[in-house]
Amino acid sequence: MGERSVLVVTHTGRPEAVRSAQLVIERLSAAGISVRVPEGEAEDIGCTGVDVRPGTPAAAEDAEVVMVLGGDGTLLRAADLARPAGTPLLGVNLGHVGFLAEAEREDLTATVERVVTRRYDVEERMTIDVVVRRNGGVTGTTWALNEATVEKAERERMLEVVAEIDGRPLSHWGCDGVVCATPTGSTAYAFSAGGPVVWPEVEAMLVVPISAHALFSRPLVVSPRSTVAIEVLPDTPRAVLWCDGRRTLDLPPGARVEVRRGAEPVRLARLHLTPFTDRLVTKFGLPVTGWRGRVRQPASEAGGDPGPGRGR
């Protein structure tokens, strides 16, 4: 059996994250696991005995897991490294909502122990691949775990676009932008723009217009086999494409953005098989006071068969 290794990605701008990284590195090293750190973070963390790697996808190759210490932004950055290698991401939330993270800061020691003993499950999350075209040629390609957003680049003017689904025109929108999201991204930008919350195991793509001046501008849920295209009209101001709030491409008038299911998923390590409903309640602080749930009748009242009771 080869040497075990873990890549640690840290939000080094947060002192708490740096302290957490030092603890993780110490515990993993004591367990005989080699620790990798991207070269741009090694000096800030200040640990010796780590394997400093270039901050490229090669850093995650053959690693068991990528431990991410920060918020969702740090995890999205780590996904750039982990996705090509198929290495699962394990996020420890040191930010605010931390919807993608699996553990909280107070669980750090137990989380490291679960990595050491390989006690975690792995699930796959759908991604989207994005192609930008103009005048028939490809001018850029990228991808997203959460969303690809076509946005206006000039605050004082609306963006004029036409949305297309599977090669057929859908609607013309004068708007601030259009969000094309995955189920994972349904609780991020798409949610803020008024889109629905989609459970992660549902395979679909969302199309959510932002502040559209149009009669038909409802959020759409389309097939994962569909191709969504957003065309920036020739007489509109220039636009910009943002993917996961990290990767950006300029969109001159006449540009066309095509979004389809990604060829490679992102893999997430899971410590707790918590229902997504519970995650929503916890992360958004949803009010559930008064819920009593589904109850089971006593056998004497149910004719000897306890069976499922009626909800109350």
C-alpha positions as CSV (number, residue, x, y, z in Angstrom):
1,M,0.0,0.0,0.0
2,G,1.4,3.4,-1.0
3,E,1.9,6.4,1.3
4,R,-1.3,8.1,2.4
5,S,-1.6,11.8,1.7
6,V,-4.1,14.6,2.3
7,L,-4.1,18.0,0.7
8,V,-5.0,20.9,3.1
9,V,-6.4,24.1,1.6
10,T,-6.8,27.0,3.9
11,H,-8.3,30.5,4.0
12,T,-5.0,32.0,5.2
13,G,-6.5,35.5,5.5
14,R,-8.3,34.2,8.7
15,P,-6.1,33.6,11.8
16,E,-8.5,31.0,13.0
17,A,-8.2,29.1,9.8
18,V,-4.4,29.2,10.0
19,R,-4.5,27.9,13.6
20,S,-6.9,25.1,12.5
21,A,-4.6,24.2,9.6
22,Q,-1.6,23.9,12.0
23,L,-3.7,21.6,14.2
24,V,-4.8,19.5,11.3
25,I,-1.3,19.2,9.9
26,E,0.0,18.2,13.3
27,R,-2.6,15.5,13.9
28,L,-2.4,14.0,10.4
29,S,1.4,13.9,10.5
30,A,1.3,12.2,13.9
31,A,-0.9,9.5,12.3
32,G,1.7,8.9,9.6
33,I,-0.2,10.7,6.8
34,S,1.7,12.9,4.5
35,V,0.3,16.5,4.3
36,R,0.3,18.6,1.1
37,V,-0.1,22.3,1.1
38,P,-0.4,24.6,-1.9
39,E,2.7,26.7,-2.3
40,G,0.8,30.0,-2.0
41,E,-0.3,29.0,1.6
42,A,2.7,27.2,3.0
43,E,4.5,30.4,4.3
44,D,1.4,31.8,6.0
45,I,0.7,28.5,7.7
46,G,4.3,28.2,8.8
47,C,4.5,24.4,9.3
48,T,7.5,22.3,8.7
49,G,7.5,18.8,7.3
50,V,4.7,19.4,4.8
51,D,4.8,18.6,1.1
52,V,4.5,22.0,-0.7
53,R,2.9,21.6,-4.1
54,P,2.1,24.1,-6.9
55,G,-1.4,25.4,-6.6
56,T,-2.6,23.4,-9.6
57,P,-4.8,20.3,-10.0
58,A,-1.7,18.2,-9.8
59,A,-1.6,18.9,-6.0
60,A,-4.7,16.8,-5.5
61,E,-3.6,13.8,-7.6
62,D,-3.5,10.6,-5.6
63,A,-4.5,12.4,-2.4
64,E,-7.2,10.6,-0.3
65,V,-9.1,13.8,0.4
66,V,-8.8,17.6,0.2
67,M,-9.5,19.1,3.7
68,V,-10.7,22.7,3.3
69,L,-10.5,25.1,6.2
70,G,-12.6,28.2,5.5
71,G,-16.0,29.1,4.1
72,D,-17.8,28.1,0.9
73,G,-15.5,30.4,-1.1
74,T,-12.5,28.5,0.0
75,L,-14.2,25.2,-0.9
76,L,-15.0,26.5,-4.4
77,R,-11.4,27.4,-4.8
78,A,-10.3,23.9,-3.7
79,A,-12.8,22.4,-6.1
80,D,-10.6,23.8,-8.9
81,L,-7.8,21.5,-7.6
82,A,-9.9,18.5,-6.7
83,R,-12.3,18.1,-9.6
84,P,-9.8,17.0,-12.3
85,A,-8.3,14.3,-10.0
86,G,-11.7,13.1,-8.7
87,T,-10.5,13.7,-5.1
88,P,-13.3,14.3,-2.5
89,L,-13.5,17.6,-0.7
90,L,-14.1,17.7,3.0
91,G,-15.0,21.2,4.2
92,V,-14.7,22.5,7.7
93,N,-16.7,25.7,8.0
94,L,-14.9,28.7,9.5
95,G,-17.0,31.2,7.6
96,H,-20.6,32.2,7.9
97,V,-23.3,29.9,6.4
98,G,-20.9,27.4,5.0
99,F,-23.5,25.4,3.0
100,L,-21.0,23.2,1.3
101,A,-19.0,22.4,4.4
102,E,-19.5,19.1,6.2
103,A,-18.1,20.0,9.7
104,E,-18.0,23.0,12.0
105,R,-15.0,24.5,13.7
106,E,-15.9,22.8,17.0
107,D,-15.8,19.4,15.3
108,L,-12.2,19.8,14.0
109,T,-10.5,17.2,16.1
110,A,-13.2,14.6,15.5
111,T,-13.1,15.4,11.7
112,V,-9.4,14.7,11.5
113,E,-9.9,11.4,13.3
114,R,-12.6,10.4,10.8
115,V,-10.1,11.1,8.0
116,V,-7.3,9.1,9.7
117,T,-9.6,6.1,10.1
118,R,-11.2,6.6,6.7
119,R,-14.7,6.8,8.2
120,Y,-16.5,9.0,5.7
121,D,-18.8,8.6,2.7
122,V,-18.4,10.2,-0.7
123,E,-21.2,11.7,-2.9
124,E,-21.0,13.3,-6.3
125,R,-22.4,16.7,-7.2
126,M,-23.4,17.7,-10.7
127,T,-21.4,20.5,-12.3
128,I,-22.0,22.6,-15.4
129,D,-19.6,23.2,-18.4
130,V,-19.7,26.6,-20.0
131,V,-18.7,27.6,-23.5
132,V,-18.6,31.2,-24.8
133,R,-19.0,31.7,-28.5
134,R,-18.9,34.8,-30.8
135,N,-19.2,34.9,-34.6
136,G,-19.3,31.2,-34.7
137,G,-16.0,30.7,-32.9
138,V,-15.2,29.6,-29.3
139,T,-13.8,32.4,-27.2
140,G,-13.7,30.7,-23.8
141,T,-14.5,27.7,-21.8
142,T,-15.0,27.2,-18.1
143,W,-17.1,25.3,-15.5
144,A,-19.0,25.8,-12.3
145,L,-20.2,23.8,-9.2
146,N,-22.7,26.4,-8.1
147,E,-23.6,28.7,-11.0
148,A,-22.7,30.5,-14.2
149,T,-24.1,34.0,-14.3
150,V,-24.4,36.4,-17.2
151,E,-24.5,39.9,-15.7
152,K,-24.5,43.4,-17.0
153,A,-21.2,45.1,-16.8
154,E,-22.6,48.7,-16.8
155,R,-24.7,49.6,-13.8
156,E,-26.8,52.3,-15.5
157,R,-28.1,50.2,-18.4
158,M,-30.1,46.9,-18.6
159,L,-28.8,43.9,-20.2
160,E,-30.7,42.6,-23.2
161,V,-30.6,38.8,-23.7
162,V,-32.5,36.0,-25.4
163,A,-32.7,32.7,-23.5
164,E,-32.7,29.4,-25.5
165,I,-33.4,25.9,-24.3
166,D,-32.4,22.9,-26.5
167,G,-31.9,25.0,-29.6
168,R,-35.3,26.8,-29.4
169,P,-35.8,30.4,-28.3
170,L,-37.6,30.8,-25.0
171,S,-37.8,34.5,-24.1
172,H,-36.2,38.0,-24.5
173,W,-35.4,39.6,-21.2
174,G,-34.3,43.1,-20.3
175,C,-32.6,42.3,-17.0
176,D,-29.6,42.6,-14.7
177,G,-28.5,39.1,-15.6
178,V,-29.4,35.4,-15.8
179,V,-28.2,32.7,-13.3
180,C,-27.7,29.1,-14.6
181,A,-27.3,27.0,-11.6
182,T,-26.9,23.4,-10.4
183,P,-28.9,21.9,-7.6
184,T,-25.9,22.6,-5.3
185,G,-26.0,26.2,-6.4
186,S,-29.7,26.5,-5.8
187,T,-29.0,27.7,-2.2
188,A,-26.4,30.3,-3.4
189,Y,-26.8,33.1,-6.0
190,A,-29.9,31.5,-7.5
191,F,-31.6,31.5,-4.2
192,S,-30.9,35.1,-3.6
193,A,-32.3,35.9,-7.1
194,G,-35.6,34.2,-6.2
195,G,-35.0,30.7,-7.5
196,P,-36.2,27.5,-5.9
197,V,-34.3,25.3,-3.5
198,V,-33.5,22.0,-5.2
199,W,-32.5,18.9,-3.3
200,P,-28.9,17.8,-4.3
201,E,-29.9,14.4,-5.5
202,V,-32.3,15.9,-8.1
203,E,-30.5,16.2,-11.4
204,A,-31.5,19.4,-13.1
205,M,-30.4,22.8,-14.2
206,L,-31.9,26.1,-13.0
207,V,-32.4,29.2,-15.1
208,V,-33.2,32.3,-13.0
209,P,-33.5,35.8,-14.5
210,I,-32.3,38.6,-12.3
211,S,-34.7,41.6,-12.0
212,A,-36.1,41.0,-15.5
213,H,-38.5,43.5,-17.0
214,A,-40.7,40.9,-18.7
215,L,-44.1,39.3,-18.2
216,F,-42.6,35.8,-18.3
217,S,-39.5,35.8,-16.1
218,R,-40.1,32.9,-13.6
219,P,-37.3,30.6,-12.5
220,L,-37.1,27.5,-14.7
221,V,-36.0,24.0,-13.8
222,V,-34.8,22.1,-16.9
223,S,-33.6,18.7,-17.7
224,P,-29.9,17.8,-17.0
225,R,-29.7,16.7,-20.6
226,S,-30.7,20.1,-21.9
227,T,-28.4,22.8,-23.3
228,V,-29.2,26.3,-22.1
229,A,-27.9,29.3,-24.1
230,I,-28.0,33.0,-23.2
231,E,-27.4,35.3,-26.2
232,V,-26.3,38.9,-25.5
233,L,-28.0,41.0,-28.1
234,P,-25.8,43.0,-30.5
235,D,-27.2,46.4,-29.4
236,T,-26.9,45.8,-25.7
237,P,-24.0,47.0,-23.4
238,R,-21.2,44.5,-22.8
239,A,-21.8,41.8,-20.2
240,V,-19.6,39.6,-18.0
241,L,-19.7,35.9,-17.2
242,W,-19.0,34.8,-13.6
243,C,-18.6,31.2,-12.6
244,D,-18.9,30.4,-8.9
245,G,-17.9,34.0,-8.3
246,R,-14.3,33.1,-9.1
247,R,-13.8,32.7,-12.9
248,T,-14.8,35.5,-15.2
249,L,-14.9,36.2,-18.9
250,D,-15.9,39.3,-20.7
251,L,-19.0,39.1,-23.0
252,P,-19.1,41.7,-25.8
253,P,-22.4,42.4,-27.6
254,G,-23.3,39.4,-29.7
255,A,-21.7,36.8,-27.4
256,R,-23.4,33.5,-26.7
257,V,-23.0,31.5,-23.5
258,E,-23.9,27.8,-23.7
259,V,-24.4,25.8,-20.5
260,R,-24.7,22.0,-20.2
261,R,-24.2,19.3,-17.7
262,G,-20.5,19.0,-16.7
263,A,-18.4,16.1,-17.9
264,E,-16.8,15.8,-14.5
265,P,-18.7,16.0,-11.1
266,V,-17.3,17.3,-7.9
267,R,-17.0,14.7,-5.1
268,L,-17.8,15.7,-1.5
269,A,-16.8,13.7,1.6
270,R,-19.6,13.2,4.0
271,L,-19.2,12.5,7.7
272,H,-22.9,12.5,8.6
273,L,-25.7,11.3,6.4
274,T,-27.9,14.2,7.5
275,P,-31.1,14.8,5.5
276,F,-30.9,17.8,3.3
277,T,-34.0,19.2,5.1
278,D,-32.1,19.3,8.4
279,R,-29.3,21.1,6.7
280,L,-31.6,23.7,5.4
281,V,-33.2,24.2,8.8
282,T,-29.8,24.5,10.5
283,K,-28.1,26.8,7.9
284,F,-31.0,29.1,7.4
285,G,-32.3,29.0,11.0
286,L,-35.8,28.0,9.8
287,P,-38.6,28.1,12.4
288,V,-39.8,24.6,13.1
289,T,-41.3,25.2,16.6
290,G,-44.5,23.2,17.1
291,W,-43.5,20.3,14.8
292,R,-44.4,16.9,16.3
293,G,-43.7,14.7,13.4
294,R,-45.1,11.4,12.4
295,V,-46.2,9.2,15.3
296,R,-46.9,5.5,15.7
297,Q,-50.1,4.2,17.3
298,P,-49.8,1.7,20.2
299,A,-50.4,-1.9,19.0
300,S,-53.5,-2.2,21.1
301,E,-55.1,0.8,19.2
302,A,-54.0,-0.4,15.8
303,G,-55.4,-3.9,15.9
304,G,-52.1,-5.5,16.8
305,D,-50.2,-4.0,13.9
306,P,-48.4,-0.8,15.0
307,G,-47.9,0.4,11.4
308,P,-47.1,4.0,10.6
309,G,-49.4,6.4,12.5
310,R,-51.0,9.5,11.2
311,G,-49.1,12.8,11.2
312,R,-50.2,15.3,13.8
